[in-house]
Amino acid sequence: MEKGKNVFFFTADWCGDCRYIKPQLPEIEADFPALQFIEVDRDEYMDVAVEWNIFGIPSLVVIEDGKELGRLVNKDRKTKEEIEAFLTSVQSA
C-alpha cells in the first residue's frame, strides 16, 4: 500500500450507482492528486467489505498509515460534487 492517504472505492460490476459514478472517477482523481485511489471489487473482496462494515456501494474509505480518516458509506447514488466535498473534508484532516 502506498504511503500517504489512500482512497478505497468499493464497487461491483452489477451496481448501477457504481457504473453511474465510475466515468467521473478520472476527473475526481485528477482534482485530488495527493490521494491514491484504489478500486476494490466488493464481491471479490467480501471479507474486507465485511471487516470494514461496507454494506452499501458505491462507498469510499480514506486510510492514512493504517488509520481511517473518513468514510462515505451508504447505498445511495453519489454525485461527483458529494464525493469531492467528502474528499476535501478528509484531505484537510
C-alpha positions as CSV (number, residue, x, y, z in Angstrom):
1,M,0.0,0.0,0.0
2,E,1.2,3.5,-0.8
3,K,2.4,5.9,1.9
4,G,0.0,8.8,2.4
5,K,-3.7,8.9,2.0
6,N,-5.4,6.0,0.2
7,V,-9.0,6.2,-1.0
8,F,-10.6,2.8,-1.3
9,F,-13.5,2.8,-3.7
10,F,-15.8,-0.2,-3.1
11,T,-17.7,-1.2,-6.2
12,A,-19.2,-4.1,-8.1
13,D,-19.9,-4.9,-11.8
14,W,-23.7,-5.2,-11.2
15,C,-24.0,-2.0,-9.2
16,G,-25.8,0.7,-11.3
17,D,-24.9,3.5,-9.0
18,C,-21.2,2.4,-9.3
19,R,-21.4,2.5,-13.0
20,Y,-23.0,6.0,-12.8
21,I,-20.0,7.5,-10.9
22,K,-17.2,5.4,-12.5
23,P,-16.8,7.6,-15.6
24,Q,-16.3,10.6,-13.3
25,L,-13.6,9.0,-11.3
26,P,-10.6,10.1,-13.5
27,E,-11.8,13.7,-13.1
28,I,-12.1,13.3,-9.3
29,E,-8.7,11.6,-9.1
30,A,-7.2,14.5,-11.1
31,D,-8.7,17.0,-8.7
32,F,-7.1,15.2,-5.8
33,P,-3.5,14.3,-6.9
34,A,-2.3,13.9,-3.3
35,L,-4.7,10.9,-2.8
36,Q,-4.0,7.4,-4.1
37,F,-7.2,5.8,-5.4
38,I,-7.7,2.0,-5.1
39,E,-10.7,0.3,-6.6
40,V,-12.0,-2.7,-4.6
41,D,-14.5,-5.1,-6.1
42,R,-16.8,-5.7,-3.2
43,D,-17.8,-9.2,-4.4
44,E,-14.2,-10.3,-4.9
45,Y,-13.1,-8.9,-1.5
46,M,-16.2,-9.6,0.5
47,D,-14.1,-10.4,3.6
48,V,-12.6,-6.9,3.5
49,A,-16.0,-5.3,2.9
50,V,-17.5,-7.2,5.9
51,E,-14.5,-6.4,8.1
52,W,-14.8,-2.7,7.2
53,N,-18.7,-2.7,7.5
54,I,-19.2,-1.9,3.8
55,F,-22.7,-3.0,3.1
56,G,-23.8,-0.3,0.6
57,I,-21.9,0.5,-2.5
58,P,-20.5,2.6,-4.1
59,S,-18.6,3.6,-0.9
60,L,-15.3,5.3,-0.2
61,V,-13.0,4.9,2.8
62,V,-9.9,7.0,3.3
63,I,-7.0,5.5,5.1
64,E,-3.6,7.0,6.1
65,D,-0.9,4.9,7.7
66,G,-3.4,2.3,8.6
67,K,-5.8,4.7,10.3
68,E,-9.2,5.5,8.9
69,L,-9.7,9.3,8.3
70,G,-13.2,9.2,6.9
71,R,-15.8,7.2,5.0
72,L,-18.7,7.9,2.7
73,V,-20.5,4.6,3.1
74,N,-24.2,4.1,2.2
75,K,-26.2,2.6,-0.5
76,D,-27.2,5.9,-2.1
77,R,-26.0,7.1,-5.5
78,K,-23.2,9.6,-5.1
79,T,-22.6,12.6,-7.2
80,K,-19.2,14.0,-8.2
81,E,-19.9,17.0,-6.0
82,E,-20.7,14.9,-2.9
83,I,-17.5,12.8,-3.4
84,E,-15.4,15.9,-3.9
85,A,-16.8,17.6,-0.8
86,F,-16.1,14.4,1.2
87,L,-12.6,14.2,-0.1
88,T,-11.9,17.9,0.6
89,S,-13.0,17.4,4.2
90,V,-10.7,14.4,4.8
91,Q,-7.8,15.8,2.8
92,S,-7.6,18.7,5.2
93,A,-7.8,16.4,8.2
